[in-house]
Amino acid sequence: MKKALALSVVTAATLLMAGCAKHTYSIVTQDGRTIISEGKPKETSAGLVGFVDANGVKQQINRADVKEITQIR
């Protein structure tokens, strides 16, 4: 009984941690800067790319200034 309970607790913890994992993205601008984003950047209808930077601050950049967005593994 204790073994089954322990196994279910470990399984639940693993699933919670996997579901909460955020990916990190690299945003390279046209002028060569690299910005690190916590979570996937989102493009708005106004032509901006919104993201949360590595310091936890919400930022936006003009889509025309973005050269490439890639996920960091």
N, C-alpha and C positions, 0 to 999 in steps of 0.2 A: 504494500500500500504506500509506504513512504517513498519507495523507488518510483512509483507511477506519479506521485505528487511532485517529486523533484524533477522528473522528466517533463511534466507539463509546465512547471514554472520556468525551466530553462527554455523550452520551446516558445512559450509566450514572450519571454524577454528577448529572444533572438528575433522573433517577428516584429516586435515593437522597435527594436533598434534598426532593423532593415527598413522599416516603413518611415522612420524619422530621418534617415540619412539624406543629406542634401548634397547635390553635386556642385562642384566648383567649375566655373567657366572662365576662359580667357577672352577678353575683348581687345582686339588689336585695332587701333585707329589708323586713319589715313596718314597721319603724321608720324606713325611709328611707335606711339605709346602703347603699353600693355596694361590693361586694367583687369584685376581679378574680381570676379563676381561670385558671391555666395548664393547659390540657387540660379535657376535658369533666367536669363534676361528676357523681358517681355516687351514686344514692340507695341506702341500705342497707335491709335488712328491719326494722331497728330504728327507722326513721323519721328517719334522719339523712341529710344530704347531705354527702358527703366530697369534698374538692377539695384541690389544691395551690395555695396563694396565690401572688401575684406575687413574693414573696421566696423561693419554693421550699419553704415549710413546709407540711406536711400539716395540714389543718384539717377540722373537722366543725361543722355547724350543724343545729339542729333543723329538720326540713322545714316545720313549722308556722310558723316564723319567716321562711321564704322566700316572697317575693311573686312574683318573676319571675327566670328564668334565660334569658339570651339570648347568642347567639354574637356576638362583636365581629369584624368583618371587617377 
